[in-house]
Amino acid sequence: MPIHLRAEPGDYADAVLLPGDPLRAKYIAETYFDDATQVNGERGLLGYTGTWEGKRVSVQGTGMGAPGATIVFEELIQLGCKKLMRVGTCGGLQPDHALGDLIVALTAVPSDSTAMHLVGDEPHCPTASWELIHGAVHAAKELEMRMRVGPIVTSDVFYNADGGQYERWSSRGVLGVEMEAAALFTVGALRGVESACILCVSDILVEDAFTRISDDELRAAVDRMTKLALDVAVAAE
């Protein structure tokens, strides 16, 4: 039994959705799963297993930031999970973004220490699993969802003291900034499991402006993102 996810092999499904907020994990389980069962509550890291459209799936909160989230990724793999999909929010970095837009990450610029520590600080391009990206694109078309696909950046900091960094990332074509995906993609590659990241834009961080999504808009965006992620998670089950 792992230290932080107090579960046994088989308690989690092969496919796990990974929101940062443990209460969002609870919301996903209660809203979307049939026969949802809580499988972890240690340190407030709420995790649940149930079924979606007759197929077994799990959701596990990771908390904020790559160091703690990486503990969750590693322990899920110890428990036998094979498909790890982050579902979270991000700051949008392109001027044509709208609040609530969905982003599927191809790669994650590792502007965080965790991903770089995992590869001994060698040059590295954390990359999502193609099968999951491909599945997300097709699922979005079936669901008639507007979606962007491209690079994101994973940062160690939320309140960034470098006032020009968002503009520099934006000018390089980076779609959004968040705090966990580069570590997830790196762990996935090192451990031989599939990994992906689907995000909704909760803030716009360009052109010297900060725009925040409303609670109602965020809930609607999370619902769209969750339906898309669930379809991808169970597609091959």
N, C-alpha and C positions, 0 to 999 in steps of 0.2 A: 504494500500500500504506500503510495507516495506521501510526502510530508504535508503538502498543502492542498491537494485534492484527495480527500479521504474516501477513496472509492476503490473498488475491486475491478480487475479486468472483466469486461462485459457490461459494466454499469453504464458506460458511454457507448453510443453508436460509432460506427466507423467514421461518419461525417459529423463535424461539430461546427456550429456557428459561434463566432467569438465577438460579441459586443464588449466594449470597454466597461460600460456601466453594468454592474451586477443586477440592478433593478430592471434594466432593459432585457437582460436574460430572463428574468422572471416574467416580464410582460410578454416576451416572445413565446415562452412555454405556455403561459395561461391563455394566450390569444390564438395561437396557431396549432399547438400540439394536441393530439388526442392521447388520453391516458398519460399525461405528464407526471413524472415522478422526480422529486428532487434527489439528486445523487451527490451533491456537495454543498456544504454551507461553511466550511472552514474559512476563517478570516474574512467572512462576508463574501467570499468568491462563490456566488450562487451558480449552481449547475443543474441542468434538468435533462432528462431523456424522455422521449415520447415518440409519437408517429405523426407523419405528415403525408396525407394521401396514401395511407396504408404502409408507408415505409419508415423504418426506424431512423431517428435523427436526434442529435443532442444540441444543447446551447450552453455555453459556459462564459460567464463574465471574467474578464482579465484584469480589470483595473486600468489605470492610466499609466502610460510610459512603458518603454521596451524592457527595462530590467525586470520588473515584476511580471509583465506579460510573458516574457520568455520562460519564466518558471512554469507558468500554466501550459505553454506550448510543449515544453519538455515532458511534463508529467502526463499530459494527455497522450503523448506518443508512448510513454512507458505503459500506459493503460491500454494500448493497442489501437488508438485512433489513427486513421489513414488519410483523412481529408479535413484540413483545417482552413476555415474561411472566416476572415475578419469581416464584420459588418459594423461600421462605425460612421462617425462624422468627420468632416475635414473643413479646413479653410480653403475656399476656392481662390485660385491664383490667376485666373484668366478673366479679362474684362467682359467677355460675353457669357460668363457663368450667370445662372439664375439661382436664387436660394431654393434648395430642394433638389437640384440637379443630382443625378447619379453618376458616379465615376467607377469604372473598373480599372484597377491598376495593372499595367503591364510590368513595370519595374518600380522600385522605390529607392530614390537617392539616399544613401546611408549617412545623413547628417546627424547621426547618433552614435554613441560610443559602443552600445551593445552589439550591433551588427558587425562593427569593425573588430571588436574584441574576439568575436566568434571565429573570425578568419585570420587572426594574428596581424591585423592592420595591413594586410595585403590589399592591393587594388581589387575591387569586388563590385559586382552589379547585381544586387538582390532582385530576383525575377520570379514572378508568379508562374504557376503551372499552366501550360498552354491548354490542357484539356478543360480546366475550370474557366479560363478566360473565354475560350471558344463556346463553352456551354452558356456562359453569362450573356454573350452577344446574341446567341440564338434565342435564349429565353426572353431577353428584353424585346426582341422583335415580336415574338409570339404574344407577349403581354402588352405590346404597343407602348413601351416605355422609352422616353428620351434618355440616352445614355452617352457618356463620353468614355473613350478608352485611350489610355496613355500613361506617361510617367507621373508619379507623385513623389513627394519627399517626406522622409521620416525625420523628425526633429526631436532633440532632447528637451527642448524648452517650449512652453506654451506662451509665456510673456517674453517675447523676443526683444532683447536690448539693441539689436542691430536693425535700425530703422529702415535700411535699404535692402534687406535680404529678400523680402517677399517680392519686390520688384525685380531683383536679379533672377530669382527662380522663375518668375513669370516670363521674363524675356527669353529664357531658355526653353520654354514650352512646357514647363512643369504644370500639371493641372491643379494639384491641391497639396496641402501640408497636413500631416497627422503625426502620430507618435508611436506606432507599433509595427507597421507593415514590413519595414526592412528587416527587422529581427525575425518576423514570422517567415518571410521568404528564405532567409538564410538558414534558419533551423530546419525548414522543410527540405531544402537542398541537402544539408548535411545529414539528415536523418532518413532521407529517402521517402518522404511523404508528400502528398499534394498540398499546395497552399494557394490561397487567393485572398483578395481584398476588394470588397465592394463598399463604397462610401457614398454618403449623401452630403451635399454642401450645406453646412449650417452657418457659415460666415463667408463674406466676401472681403478679401484682404488686398485689394489692388487700388491704384490711383489715389493713394493717400486717404483712403476711406475704410471704415470698418462697419459692415452691415450685418446684423444678426437676425437669424430666422425667428419667427414667432413660435410659441409652443405648439399651436395647432398645426402650423405648416411643418414643423419638425416631426410631429407625430404622423402626419400623412406621408412624409418622405421616408420615415423609418418603416412604415407599413409597406410601401412600394419596394424598398430595399430588401426587406425581410422575405416578401413573396418571391422576389427574384432569386435571392440566395437559397431559399428552400428548394425551389425548382432545380437549381444547379446541384445542390447537395445530394438530392435523392435520385438524380437522373440515371446514375449507373448502379443504383442499389438493387 
